[in-house]
Amino acid sequence: MIAFRSPSSPARFRPFAAAVAAMTVLALSGCAGAAAPASSVDAEAGASGEWVVSRDLEPGMGSTEPDGVFPREVTHFEGVTEIPTRPSRIAVVSTGQLDALLTLGTVPAAATRAENSGLVPDYLLDAFPQDVAALASMTDIGQRTEPDLEAVAQAAPDLILINATRGAELYDSLSAIAPTVVTKGNGVNWKSDFLLIADALGDEGAARGILDALHSDSAAFARTHPAGDPTVSFLQSTGDRTRIMGVPSFAGGIAEDLGLGRPASQQFDETSQEISAEQIDLADADHVFYAGTGQGVAFIEEAPLWPTLDAVAAGRTTAVDFDPWFMNAGPTAARIVQDEVTRVVGAD
């Protein structure tokens, strides 16, 4: 069973000085000014210092106001937005933003859904049972890739969150409805995006405490094994598309935090690479974590080369939940993935 640390329990998400010291600290510049240059909105690159996955706000992002102070001006990836009062009706458009808000103790008023998916992933319903009724009352504002602007307006939000994937195109329309903050997006940037979202809510300190706890726990686990050993592999399939995950990915960043190695086949600088059934051996490692939607799991397990993998022969493959591992990059998903990896690898 996955050990979930509820964000409503501060003692379990307390800051750790050692983790802070290990973090790559970036200086925040003032919030006034133009949007970040378009070239900086890179869907793949999130590296900062020695870490592949960025651990802090990107330079210039966020507000200069202390937590809890409103109005506040927040610099983000499409400009500077003034948020006049603490938001109470938030609309979330992009992947991981519902996870981020719930982890911070806020249920949004409206949310989008992934294609062929419900409005709230099961892992979030399991993690936040106290919020099930409030989540059921959220307004459905369409798919993440095609939000329904009329439904957004009808939800009467006082803050809209979206990432740069659609943010540049929809920013003007959304800003006409309510103050809008655009995060960078992509799983490799989830930590810096989480801090930016929290900053917009005037709650950056709480977000830093949550990340500090994750970093401290992962650093403690990293001290229990040689650096880079054992190796872990991440594999996912929808049946139509099967992919191995690179180092700059959501799961890849968690493996990096835990001090685990990656097989040579997955040491590439992209979020993922598509493979065929005949290339399933590229997923081999000391431990393989895999998930699927639709016929995805069957595609993996019935691939002719699957039984030839060393991890399969050794009984070191683990089927996991697709949503937190490969679909929703947020702090609660990160805790689930981290706990499962450490449980499986630590059992050796």
Disulfide bonds with the S-S distance in Angstrom:
none
